[in-house]
Amino acid sequence: MAVASSASPQPASLLGRLFSAPGRGWLTLPVICFLLAVFVFPLVLIGLYSVNLLTNLFGVPTNFSLVNWESFLPPGGNVFWDRFKTSMVITLLVSVLAVVAAYPLAYFLAFVARRRRYTLLLLILAPFFTSYLLRVIAWKVILANNGVINSALWQLGLRDQGDGITWLIYSWFAVALVLFYSWVPFVALPIYVVLENMDTRLLEAAQDLGAGRLRTFWRVTLPLSIPGVIAAFVFVLIPTTGEFIAPLLVGGPESYMFGNAIQAFFSDTPNWNYGAVLAVWLIAVVLVLVLLFGRYLSTDLREGKAPA
């Protein structure tokens, strides 16, 4: 007896899917053009600046050159490469500390707060409805040499009048503290989503088999929440790599990050070509991070949840 076989249909191309239905596919064209103009075209311009095919200086000849790239990339003692390495260390440190601090907060909201979880979540996020710049300036007032902390120490007699803690402001500590404060509530959100949608029957089964609360957490809760933890880590890691506002206001010249160098080349100096090299390098680093952790960013955090 002959068995009928049918070949699976070939996947249509992207353009075919967009424009196969008359009157509908063309609706995406304005959006595509907008995205190309806003995201792709600026990247192309920066890339052209980085290889000296464009310049912002009048009368300077333009020709393809990798001199700026050779000057920036190792080997060599380039100050901006050293600044990039230092910035990545601070970024990784802040990202790890933010995730470690956000996990207990997310756990409390998911398993302890119960009916009050959304109210508490709103209260946690309420200060962040104000401008990020204003919050950084507020930290500058708190950490300044004559700010809130040092004034309190003087009033309590813990330090001599006028003898403030100098490393509170214009230091790597101040930069890390402000970035940590800025991201902890938002980092808690992806972890909270994972914990909230976790299949609680697994926790009950672990306890029925004799596991205590601590062992249940280490063997069940934490492994199942790893996608949310990694997503939270990337959530703070990627934007912090290009941060320049907090280091500018509370870091001081010795605590500037890589983003400050890029900002300075495009605003304080006429050398856009070298600034473009730094910008393209940072974009490449961010893209690599997205590719490495992309599978966790696209994971359905509700997968495996028990039906209600």
N, C-alpha and C positions, 0 to 999 in steps of 0.2 A: 504494500500500500504506500503510495507516494505521500510524503509528508510535505505539506506546503510550507515554504519558508519565505519569510519577508525580511528584506534588508532594512535595517534601521535607517530612518531618514537622516540625511546629512545636515549638520547644524547650519543654519543660515548665517550669513555674515552679519556683522554689526550694522552696516549700512542697509542691508536687505531688510533686517528687522525694523530699522527706523522708518524706512520709506516704502515698505510693502503695502501698507494701507494708505490709499490716497486721502489726504486731508488730515491725517493724524501724525504721521511721521515728521512732516514739516514743522509741526509745532515745537519740536525739540531743537530746531535750528537756531532760533534766537538764544536759547539757553546755552547751546554749544558755543556759539560765537561769543557770548558774554564770558564764559569760562576761559576760552582761549585768550580773549583780550585782557582779562584780569589776572589770570594765573600763568598761562604759558608764555605770552608775549613778554612780560617783565623778566621772566627767567631767561628767555633768549637774549634780551638786551644785556642782562648782567653777564651772561656767558660771553657775549661779544666784547664787552668791556674787559673781561678777565684775560682775553687773548690779544688785547690791544687792537682789535678791529674797529673799535669805537673809542672816542676820548671826549672828555668834557672841556679840554683845553683848546683854545683857538690857535691855529697855526701850527699845531703839533702833528706831524705825519702819523698816519695809522697804517700799520702792517702787522700781519700775523706774527706773534711773538709769545714765547713761553717764559720769558725772563722773570716775570713776576712770580710765576708758579715755581720756577727753580729757586728763586730767592726764599719763598715761603716754606716749601716742603723740605723735610730733612733729606740728607744730612746737612748739618749746619747749625749755628747757634742763633737762629732767628728768634727775636723776642716775641713775635706774634705766635709762633709755633709753641713756645713755652707758655704763653698766655692761654692758648687753646688747651694744652694738657692740664694746666692748673684749673681752668674752668670746668673741664670734664670731671676732674676729681671732686670739685665742689658740687657739681650737678649730681653725680652719682651718690655722694654722701647725703645731700638733701633729699633725693628721691628715696633712698633706703630708709632714712629716718622718718620721712613723711608716711611711708607705707606702714612702718612699724607702729607709729603713733596712731594712724588711722584705723588699723585693724581692730583694736579694742573698742573704738568708737562705733565702728560698723557692727561689731558683734553685739554690743549693748543695744543698738537700735533694732537689730534683727531678732534677738532672742530674749531680751530683758524688758525693753521699753513697752512692748506689746501695743496697747491702744494709744499710747502717748508717743509712739515712734515718729509720726509725721509732724506732730507739734514740736518735738525736740529737734527734728531735722530742720524745720523752718527756723527755729531759734538759732541753730548753729550757722545756718547760711545767711541769716538776716544781716550781719555786719558786712557781708560781701556784696550786698546790693549797692553799696556806695562805691565811689571811684577807687580804683586800685592805686592811683597816684596819691590820693588823700590818705589812704591807709599807710602807704610807705612814709609819707611826711609825718603822720602821727607817730610812727615808730622812731623817726628821726628825733622828734621832740622827747620821746620817752628815753632814748638811749644817749642823748647828747651829754656833753661833759657837765652842763648845768641843768640837765633834764630831770625827769620825774624820778628815775631810780637813784641817781647820785644825790638829788635834793633830799630824798627820803633817808638815805644813809647818813647825810649830814644832820638832819633833824633828829634822828635816833641816836646820834653820837657814835655810830659805828665807824665813821671816818672823819678826819679833820675837815673843817670847813674849807671848801675850795679844792680839796684833794679828791678828785673824782676818779672813777675807774676808767682809764683812758681807752681800754680795748673794747668798751661797749659800743663805740661808734667809730666809723671809718676803719673797719677791719673786716677780715673774712668772717669773723664771728657774727657781726651785724648783718652781713649779706646772707649768710646761711640761715640766721634766725628769721629774717624777714621773708625769705623764700619759703622756709618751712611753715611759717604761720600762714602764708598766702595759699598754700596748696593742701594742707591737711584736710579741711572739710570736703573739698572736691575729690580728693583721693579716696576718701571714705565711701563715696557714692558707688563706684563699680564693685567694691568689696561687699557693700551692703546689699546690692542687687543679687549677687551670687548667694550670699547667706540667706537672704529672704526667700529665694526660690529653691533652696536646697531641699531635697527629699528628706523630711524629718524622720521617715520610717527607718532610714539607715542609722540615725542616731539612737533611736529607740531599740533597734536590733543590737547595736553594740552594747548598750546598757543591759539588755536582757542576757547577753552572753557574759556578763560579769565585768565589763570595762567600766572604770570610773570616769568621772567627768574629764579629768586631765588626759587620760589615755584616749578617751573618745575624741577629744579635740585633736590630739596629735595624730591619731590613726585614721580618723574619718573626716572631721570638720575641716581641718587645715588642708589636707590633700585635695578635697573636693572644691575648696575655695581658691586654689592656685591660679586658675584662669583669671579670676577677679583681681588677685594680688598682682599678677603680671600686667594686666590691663591698667591697674592703678599706677604701677611703677612707670609704665610708658606714658601714662597720662600726665605725670609731672616731669618726667625726664625730657621729653621732646621740647616742650615750650621753654623749659629752663635753660636749655643749651644756648638759646639766643637772647637770654635776659640781659637787659642793660639799664632799666630804670632803677631797680633796687641798688645795684652797685654804684650807680651814678650819685644817688642821694645819700646812702649810708655806708658806701664802701670806701670812698676816697681813692686817690690815684694809685695807691699800691694794691688795691683790692678790686680793680676793674676786671671784668670778665671779657670773654671773647666777643660778645655782642657789643660791648662798649668800643672795642677797636673798630668794628665794622661801622658803627654809628659815627665814630669820629672821622673816618675816612670820607664818608659821604656828607658830612656837615661842617667839620672844622678844617679840613684840608682839601686841596683841589685834586688829590690823587684818587679819582674814582676807580681807576684800573686796578690798583692794588686792593682797594676795598672790595671790588668785585671778586677778586681771587678768594678773599676770606669768606665772602658771602656764598660763593659757589661751593666752597669746601664745606661750610656749615650745612648747606642744603643737602649735599651728598651724604654727610653723616646722618642727618635726620632721615633721609630716605632709606639708608641702610638699617637704621633702627626700626623703622616702620616695617620693612621687609622681614626683619628677624622676628619681630613680635606680632606680625600681622595676623597670624592664625588665632592668637588670643584676642585681638581686637575685634575679630569678626565672629567669635564664638557666640552661639545662642546661649545666653546665660540662663535661660529657663529650661534648657534641655534636661530631661530626666526628672522634672518635678512631678510629684505624685498628683494625680487628679484630685480635685476637691470633692 
